Amino acid sequence: MNVLVINGSPKGKNSITYQTIRFLQKQFPQDEFETLHVGAQIRLFEQDMTQAREAVAKAELILFSYPVYTFIAPSQLHRFIELMKQEQLDVKGKYMVQLTTSKHFYDITAHRYVEDNCRDMGMRVFRGFSADMEDLLKEQGRRDVLKYWKYINYMIGREKASGSEADRKLTVHNKDEKYRVVIVTDCAKDNEKLRRMIIDFRKAFPYVSHVVNLRDFEFKGGCLGCFHCAVDGTCIYQDEFDSFLRERIQRSDSIVYAFSIKDHSMGSLFKTYDDRQFCNGHRTVTMGKPTAYLVDGELSREENLRMIIEARSQVGGNYLAGVAVNENGGENGSRDEIRICADDLAYALENQLMVNENFYGIGGMKIFRDLIFEMQGMMKADHQFYKKHHFYDFPQKKIGKIMMMQAVGALMRMPVGKNQLQSKMTEGMLMPYEKLLNDQ
């Protein structure tokens, strides 16, 4: 695969983000990478876009690589995207992904900005990868980015293979029992569109699936916020919802949610289901289990609901494998999306894909972390869960790093020390990455 890297960092080759690109080049020699350091050389591209035009013509996949600056991409990359549009670079139909590094502060808005502009230019957008600034130096971080790149290769390979009409037909699989998937829905008897989506998904999905219809469960009421469940997880209602939730839903390997949009939401019954899950407190008991959605309705017009869907997966630690939408009631378009969603969920299960945390997941869990630490005396089960899963990652405990930053700060306050330190700063930051890449 021919990959064109648009490096939007003003540091060019010395960018921390770009070191992950170098890592991928070493790990995937079958992919050919070409890089335009547009962030460092933006003045040159303002004068002449010939090099960019020629590089784009050869590329199958365009990879935007950049650090997140103040809610969004660096100004240099902004300018290059403006130039792409002004010069009318022919990128229509080309695949697009992005890879960023940051501390996850509004990485979501940066990714959305690049995605929206690429859609403006007719590109085929795949989800990006948002890494912490130091992730590449950690074994888990390296595993995550390798899985991501394999996933992108899988996605592009699947796109290329599904060109003919025959390939796009819904395939009915013989069901494998290796994984168990539960489809949670509030489908009414007269909701033929949603019922059809569920049937099509079950036909296309290669593993065993079971439907749990919330309309069949007799809720005694919505969550009362009484904290009766705070100590032992037992709800004050005597309807046995806590047992129903744990035995019929949470024991599955994956959860698919199927609903029709009602009043800009999943509907009041689904909200009752969500609220009553407070019997789990703030424990992300299904983390690691991929999820997917079947949505009947115009989701493209529901920005808030789309954010809720992504944030639920992020905070819960669930890889969002896909969202199949029946926007206008058309059967064939819906079936295509359902088939893709089923394929992607199967791939996520088979390859143990984990959520790539962004601002929603990181920010949400930091709020819960602080809350549970304060309320540990009452919320015992939550406290033990957070301790077991190392959620108490308070930065105040990183004494060594704090002391090192104190020393660096003291040097930078001295005129002589500041000049010497600035000349060595970039070199020092890159040293562990150079060692890592040389060892590959």
C-alpha angles and dihedrals in degrees: 000000000000109000124191112200115207100200105200097179115114087219092066113192090004092062115124088219091054091058088070089055089053089050092053091049090058094045096046107039090163089070116076113220126198120180133208110194092209096159094057095037103037093130090058092051091048087060098042131010095182094108091050092048092052093046093049091051091059097043127099093182128031114206118195111206120187147129117253111251119191103331095323147031122310117277091246091061089045088057093048091052088051088053092049089057096041092049091042095229108199102244098136111137095010119130118250134196134159137213121198139175124208142118085273094257102153094331084149093069092046092053092046091051093055093042093051092050092048090051088051087059093048099254125152104243126211123185116274134230120246115196134183113248092254100036095107090062090059125077093228091050091053091048091051096052092045090053089048094053092047087051091052090051089050092049094050092044090052092048091053093047095051098065100112126075091237092056091053094058117110109263119213109217131205102243120252116205097208091103131030118213126187122205110209113200144156093210113163120217092250095047097102096166095056092041089054091051091053092049092049092049092051090050093050097042112089096212136066114281133185128199121226111189112199089207088071092059118082105224112198089207147306126295112292097199088233097138091225087135095050096099107035105007094248116139121227090230114088095218095103093235091146091060092042090052096047099041104037102032116016095050091065123099092234139009126219119193118209121188147139116241111255124181092342091306144073088271135261096281092056088046090054088051092049094047094047089056085079083095081085090054110207093327115129092216095166096048114141093032112113118231139198139186136224108199127188108199144043099309091164088071094049106079094164094050091048089053091049091052092052094042093050090056093044097050092041092051092239121144107235101224098179151327116222113197133193096203103170105015094261113148104207097048090048092050092053091054092045092051091050091046091051092048092048094049090050090050091050092052095045094048097038093235113194128205115273098222120229135172092297094055099036095043095044095050093047089057091049091044092058093041096052093044089056094044098040092119091065103025096056097158092051091047093052091046092051092048092049093051095042094242091146093087096152111177089214088075094062093092096162094055092045091053091047091052089049089056093047091048091051091052092049091054089061113079094221094042092048094056093047093045095049092054091053099035098090092041091052094048091052097047097088090046092051090051091049094049094045089054093054 
